Amino acid sequence: MPATPVPHTPDVHGPAPSLAIVGAGPRGTCLVERIAANAPELLGGARLDLHIVDPYPPGGGRVWRHDQSPLLWMNSMAEDVTMYSDASVEQEGPVWNGPSLATWAARFRDGDETIRLDPPTAAEARRLGPRDFAGRRLQSAYLSWVYRRAVAALPSGVTVHEHRRRALRLSGPRAGRQLLWLQGRPRPLVADIVVLALGHLDAEPDPGEQDLAAFAATHGLTYLPPQFTADSDLDGLRPGEAVLVRGFGLAFIDLMALLTEGRGGRFSTDATGTGALTYHPSGQEPVLHVGSRRGVPYRAKTGYTWHGELPPLPRFLGPDRIEELRRRPGPLDYRRDIRPLVEKELGFAHYHRLFTAHPARTRVAWPDFEEKYAACAPGSAELDVLVTSSVPDPADRLDLDALDTPLAGLRFPDGDALQDALRSHIEADLARRHNPCHSPDLAVFLALLSVHGRLAGLGDTGAEWPGFFSYLASGPPGPRLRQLLALSRAGVVRFLGADTTVDADPQRGTFLARSVSVPGRTVEARALVEARLPAPTVVRSRDPLLRGLRTEVSVTPAGLLAVHPGDGRVLGRDGRPHPRRFALGPHTDARSAGAFGRPGSNAVAFRQNDAVVREALRALRLR
């Protein structure tokens, strides 16, 4: 498909500088918005050819494309999803106000003619409330609207070219224009600046996954490696058969929806008024045996709003401390150098909320506690004494280890006892997350967002923090967990427990799952699903452009593309920032929580977008 110029640009003779954005999903869309916001200052009326490269439609890109099941939801409430920065964001560029997803849907209901939706998406927008969880197709429509609005806001000298092609290769000298080779195009696209905004990418299987795939092929089994659930071929998971599932995060929730309601099952609400759901199978569902390291699903989203004083964040992990960590010689060790500060920050937010919003549940005044808390080392006996003497109820004390691994040390006599215990755990989590008496939990959530934004400036700190953050801050909507409970009671989902392992059994020719939660118990199946996205990696990426850069770029020990923390420039093997190449997203060591932001949260993705665009526009001006 040829490049499509946006028609609003005047015809001006002579060559113009060019900037190419590879990836037209939410991150690429935000970059276009930042170009529109910063161009009046930094381009000064100069012309620019802006190339948008992605085989999927701009706005949603691949992950948020409209063409996916209406059963797939977002895991954030509509009022907590925005593509626009606000006054909380630490950025040089101007703030351009724009609606959150919830406000955008309200505008549609009020007759905003710029928002055009197909009938099913329009029906969802009409019933979407601020605290509802939108379907991904509605989010796709929002993203497409944001993209069109950003393009329309570009100065008249900027010409946008959309290339619905895959980028295959990037070459060019450090001091010269870059050559971007596109699928099906004989000559390269020439650009002065290239920004990689590739989002989540497929990856080649690691050695363990290769062995399982080979075993499945030899024995006629079904093995689904890590991948985006909406792209998985689930037809091989047959009705009634046992399916082992490794992973209890959002990919599992998507899988659960597609294999139950997606196959004709339905939920009904208990007539007793308890709100409990009952699942009515269609008979086409497999039986999902799900386990993971923790053995429990991600924590539910909170179901109430914030009232009162916010914790003053950051407190122990602010910009000065991050800069001090960056200056330390040698590589940082997460457990030694970073985790103690994370624990201190989360604890501060928790107790600030407890003492200021629920003072009757404490024994001392907040100023006294705060002074002593600041002086205590994380995990120290002194801190334990302070908390125990100041907070009488153990349920009001923050125990991060217990939150992280709730099944640690627990053993059950049989599988049925484990099912009962897991249902009780999920019910207790739902009740707590919807009870404002436990509002310190929401304060910890806010601290998690703050910490995540700060740690992005340290580069690759390992996998422990991203996993912990996702488990506590990026869990499923409460309604999804209520569906999970109904599926468990119906026997469609069975829990395996903590520290789940799966082995290929050559004697049986099947997969065998075990868990420490029920010693001696095994579950046999002829199908195995890895319910998670592929780990971001340069080394094993299936993206040809990223894979082709392996010999030129600096790669972290975890396999991430190293970029300059301040402006996103790609670092070469010699550690020097490339003057013409930038990168953002999960495949880099400046990865953020996501491409969207929560209003008022100083979202790290927005800070990164503005910094990259401003540096790129400055570089174009100096070219």
N, C-alpha and C positions, 0 to 999 in steps of 0.2 A: 504494500500500500504506500503510495507516495506521501511525502510530508504535506501536512495540511496547514497553510498559513491562516492565522486568525485575521479576518478582513478589516479590522478597524485601523490598521497601521497605514500611514500615508506612504506613497511611493517616493523614496528618496534615493538618488543615485549615489554610487560609491560603496565600497566595502564597509561593513559595520563589524565591531567586535562581537564575539559570540560566546555564549555560555550554554553548556549542555547539562541537563539534569537527567541522570539515568535512574528511573524509578518514579512513577507517577501516582503512587499511593498517597496516604496521608502525609508522610514526611515530604515528598516532592511537592505536594499541594501547598503545604505550609511554607516551603521555600519560595514558591511563586508569590504567595501573599507577602512574604518579607521583602522580596524584590520590589514589589509594588510600593510597599511602605517606605523603603530606603532609597529607591532610585531618585526621587526628586533631590535629595541631598547629595548623593554620592555619584550619580551619573550626570547631573547638571544639564539635562536636556539632550545628552548624547544618545546616539542610536545604539541598539543592541538587538542581535538575533538570539532569541531564547529558544533552545531546542529541548523538547520534552520527549524522552525516549522510554517507551514501555509497551509491550504487546497487549496489555490490558487497558481498559478505558481509564483516563485520568480522573483523579478524585479518589476512587476506591482502590484502584490497582488490583492486584491479584487477590489478596486476602479479603478485602472488603468489596469485592465485585458484587454486582447485583445478582448475578447468575449463581445463586446458591440456595439451599433449602430455607424456606421461611421458618423452619423449626429452630434455626440457629440464632441465639441471642447474643447481645453484648453482656459483659459481666460488670458493667457500671451503670448506675442510674442515669437517666437522661439529663438531669440537671448537673451531673458531674462530668459531662463530656463536652469539651469545646475544642475548636480549632484556632481560637484566637487568644492572643496574649492579653494581659490586663496590667494594672498598675503594680501588681505583686511581682511581676517578672523582672528580674535584674538583667536589663538589656539596654544597649545604646540606642537602638532604633526606636522610632515612634510606636506607640500603642495604637493599633487600629481596632476599634471596637467591632465586635461581631457576636452573633447569637450562639448560645450553647445549643446542643441538640434539642433540649426541651423548649427553649425560647423559639427556635426555628420552627418546630412543630406547631407551636402556638401561633406563630405568624401565618403559617399555612391555614390554620383554622380561621384566622381573621381575614383571609382573602388576599394574602401577598401574591401578586401575579408573577413574581420572579421564581416562585417555587412550583414546579410542575412535576406531578407524581402520577404513576399508573394507578389504576383503581385499587388493587390490594394494598399498595404502599400508602395511598391516600387514606384508606380506611384505618390503617394502623396509626398514622399521624393524627387522625381525628380523636382517637381514644388514648393517645399517649399522655400520661401525666408526668410531672417533674421527677417523681420518685419511682417511675416504672422503668423496666429494662427493655429497651428497644430491640427489635430484630435487626440482624445485620444488614438486611436489604434496605431498611429505613436509614440506617447509618450510611449505607452506600449512597443513597439519594442525598443525604446531607453533605457528604464529602464532595459529590459531584457539583452541588450548588456552590459550595465554598470555592471549588476550583474555578468555576465559571465566573464567580464574583471577583476572584483574585485576578484573573486574566483581564476582565473588563476594567479593573482599576489600574492596570499598567499604564505608564506614560505613553503618549502617542508614538514616540520614537522606538518603542520595543515591539518587535515582531515575534510572535509565538509560532513555532513550528511543532506540530505533534507528529511523532514518528511511532506508529503502531508496529514496532519491530523489536526484536530482542537484540540487545547490545552484546556483541561477541568478543570484542577485543579492543584494548586501549593501548596506543603507542604514541611516541613522540618525544622529542628531547625536553629536558628540564627547562631550557630557555626558549623553547619554540612552541608553536601551536600543536595541539593534541589531535590525534587521529582516532576517531571512534568508529569502529567497523560494525555495521548493522546487518542483521540477517536478511538475505535476499537483495542486498544493495551492493553493486560491484565496486563502488568507490566509497572511501570513508567520509564520514561527517567530520568537518574540520572545526575545532573549537579552541578558543583561547583558554577557557576554564572548563573543567569537568567536575561535577559534583555527583558522587555516587550516593544515592538514597534508595538502596536496593531492598530494604525491608527483610522479612523472613525468607530464607532461601532453602531449597532442597539440598541435601548432602548425600554423598556416597556413604553406605553403611560402614560402621567401624568393624574391626575384625570379629568381635563377638556376634554382631548382627549378620555378618557375612556367613558365619558358621551356621547360624540358625536358619538363614534363608536356604543355604545349600542342603541342610538336613531336611527342611520342609519339601524342597524340590525332589529329593531322593525318595521320600516316603509318601509323597502325595498329600502333604499337609498344607494348611493355609498359614502363611506368615505375612503380616503387614508391618513393615518397618516404620520408624518414626516419620511422620509426614503430616501435612495440614489435613485435618479430618475431612473437610469438605471435598478434598480431592481423592480420598481413599476409595478404593473399589471394595465395597462391603458385600457384594453379591456372593462371595465365597463363604460367608458366615451363615450357615444353614439353620433353618428353624429347629429349635429344640436341642441343638448340639451345644456342648460345653465349649466356651471360648475363654481362654486365659487373657487377661488384660493387665499389662504392666503400666502403671501410671494412674494417679488419682486426682489429676488437676483438671484444667479446663478442656483439654483434648478428650479426656474421658467423658466429661459432661456432654460434649458434642456427640461423641460416639453413642452414648446412652440414649440421647434424644433420637438420633437417626435410626437406631435399631429397635426402638419401641414405638413411639408415636409415628415415626417415619415408616413403620411397617404395619400401620393400621390399628395399633393399640390406642387406648384412650384412658384419661383420668377423670374421676368424678369426685366431688367433695362430699365428705361424710355428712349425712343428714342430721347428725346429733349436734351440729354447731361447733365442733371442736376445730374445724378447719383442716382436719386430716384428709389425705387423699387416698383413694382406692384405685388401683390400676386394673384395667380390664384388658387382658391380652387378646391379641388377634390370632395367636397360634403361629405367627410367622417369626417370633423373636427367638434368638439363641439365648442361652443362659450365660450371663457374663460373670466370670469369677475374677474380681478385681483386687489387686494388691499393689503395694509400693513400699518404699523405705519406711515411711511413717505409718502406712497402713490405714490412713484416714483421709477423707477428702479435704481439700483446702477449706479454710475457715470462711464461713458465710459473710456476705456483706452486711453491714449494720443496717437496721431498719428504722432508724430514728434520726432526727436532725440535731444539729449542735445548737446549744443555747448557753450563753454566758461567756466568761473570759476565756480567750484562747491561750494555750501554753506559749510562752515567748520563745519561739524556736528560730534558729538553732541556739542551743545553750552550751553544749560541750563539743559539738562537731560543726563549728562554723567555718567561714572562709580562712581565718587565721590558722586554725588547727589543721585544715586541709593543706594549706601552704607549708606549714611546718612538716607535715608528713611527706610532702613532695620533695622537700629539701633533704630528707634523710638519705644517707648513702646506702647503696645496695637495694635489693628488692624488698618490698614490704611483705610482711607475713600477716595474713588476715587475722588469725587467732591471737597473735601476739600484739600487733600494732593497731588494729582497727576494731576488732570485736569489742574490746573493753570500752571504747568510746561509744560504740553503737549501743551497748547495754546501758551505759550511763545516760545517753540521750533519751532512749525509749523509757527508761525508768523515771527520768525527770518529767516527761510529759504525762506519764501515768499518775504520778503522785501529785503533780501540780493540779490536775483535774480532780483527783480524789479529795485533796485538802480544800480546794476552793469551791467545789460544787457539792461535796458530801461531807462537810466538816464533822457531822455527828458521828461519823465512822472512823474518826482519828482521835488521838489523845493529846496532841500538841498543836501549837500554831504553825502555820505554813512557814513563816520566816525563820523560825527556829529549826524546823526540819530541813528547809532548803539549805541553810548554812552548813549544817552537819552533813547533809547528803553530798554537797559539793566537795567536802573534804575527804570523803570515803572512797577507797579504791573499789572498782567493780568486783563483785564476787568475794569481797573480804568479809571476815567474821565481824568486823566493826560495822559494815553496812547491814549485815543480817541482824545484829543487835538493835541497830537504829530502827529498821523497818518493823521488827517484831514488837519493840516497845512502843512504837508510834501508831501502828496499824493493827488493832486487836484481831480482826477477822482474817484468817489466812486467805479467804476468797478475794479479799481486797488487795492482796499483795501481788506484785508482778513476778511471775516465775516463767521466764522465757524458755527454760529447758522443758518444763512441763507443757507449755504451749506447743513447742516445736515437736516433741515426741511423746504424745499422750499415752501411747501403748508401751513405752519403755518399761521393761521389767515385768510386764503382765503376761501371765500364761493362762490358757483356757483349756478345760478338759476335752472339748470337742468343738466341731465346727458350729453347731447350733448355739453353744454358749457364746462363741465369738460373734455370731450374728446379732444376738440380743445385746451384747456389750457395745457393738458398733452403732446399732440403732439408738441406744441410750446416749452415746457420745454425740451423735448428730443432733438428736432432739435437744440435748443440753446446750449445744453450741448455738442452735437456732434460737432457743429461748433467751440465752444471754445476749446474743447479738441484736435482739429486738426489744431489749429492756433498757431504757435510759438510766436505770439505777446503776448500770455497769458502764456509764459513759467514759470512764478512764480507758476502756477499750478503743473508743473512737479517738481519744487523745493519742494513743499509741499509733493508730492508723495515720494520723497527721504527722507524727514524728517519723514514721516509716517513709512517708513521702519526702520529708525534709532530708533525712539521711540519704535516701536514694539519690536525690539531686546533688548532694555534696560529694558522695563517693564517685559519681561519674567523672569528677575531675582527677581522680587518682589512677585512671586507667584500669587495667586488668587486675582485679583483686581476687580472682578465683570464682568458683561456682557456689560457694556456701551462701554468700549474701544474696545473690539473685534468687536462689531457691527459697531461702527463708522469707525474703520480701514477698515473693509471689504467693507463698503459702498463707501468710498472714494478711496481706493487703490486696491480693488480686484473686480472691476466691469467687465462687459462684453466687448468683442471686439466691436469696432464701427460697423462692419457689422451686428452683432446681433441686435443692436438697430435700424439700418436701416430696418432690417426685421420686427422688432416690429412695427415700424411706418407703414409699408405696411400692416401688419396684422390688425392694428387699423383702417386704412382707409378702409380695406375690411370688417370690422365688425366682424372679427374672434376673436379679442381681444377687450375687453371693460374695461375701467379703473374705479375702484370703488372710489378711493380717499384715503385721509389720515385717520389715526386712524380707520381703518376698523375693524368692529366687526361682528362676525357671531353667530347667535343664532339658536337653534333648536326650531321650532314652532310646538308644539304638535297639535294645531287645524288644521293647514294645512298639517301637516305631512311632512314638507320640511325644508330646511335651509333658513334663511333670513340674508342677508348682509346689513349693514348700514355703512355710513361714514359721518364724520363731514363736509366733503367738499361739499356735497349736502344735506342740512338739509331736513329731511322728506322723502328722497328717500330710497326705499328698493329694493333689487334684490332677487328674489326667485329662488331656484334651488333644484334639487334632487341629486346633487353631490357636494362634497366638497373635495378639495385637499389641504393638508398642504405642501406647496412647500418650504421645508427647510429640512436640515439634523436634526436628533435628537440632542438635546443638549447633549454635552458630560457629562456623569454622571457615577459614580460608583454605586450609590444607585439603579438606574433603568436599568443599563446596561443588555443587553441580552447575553453578553459574559459570559459564565459560569466561566471562570478562574477569571476574574475581579470581578464578583459578589461574588465569593467564598471568596475573600480576604476582604470583607467588615468589618468583625469583627476583623481583624488584623491590618488594616492600618489606617492612619490618613486621614480623608476626610474633605475637606474645606466646608464652608457654602454653596458654589455653587455646591457641590457634586463632586468635582474633587479629584483625588488621589494626596495627598501631597507628594512632593519629595524634596530632598535637592537641592537648586538652583545651587550649584556649580558642583555636579557630578551626579545628577539624581537618587541617592539612594532613595528607597521607605522609607517613614517615617512610623514607627509604631504608634499605638495609644498613646504611651508614648512620641512621638516626636523623638525617636531615629532612626537614619538612619540604615536600614538593611544592614549588611555587604555583603550580597550575592544577593540582588535583586535590580534591577534598572528599571526605566520606563521612557519613552519618549512619547510625542504625545499629541493629543487634550484632552485626558481624564485625563491628569495631570495638575497641576497648573504651570508647566513650559512650557505650550503649546506655540508653535511658529506659525508664519504665515503660514507655510506649510513645507512639507518635501523637497521641492526643494529650490534652491537659485537663486538669481539674480547675475550674475557676478559682482564682485567689490563692493558688498553691505554689506560685513561683516555679512552674513546671520546667524541669531541666530540658526537655525537648525544645521548648520555645526559646530558652536561653541559647541553646546550641544553634538552632535555626538562624536566629538573628546574628549571632557571631559569625557563622559561616558566610551568610549572604553579605554582610558588610565587608568582610575581608575579601570575598570574591569580587565585589564591585570595586573596591579600592584597587585590587590587582588589575582589573580591566582598565581602570582609569590611567594606570601607570604603564600600560602595555606599549 
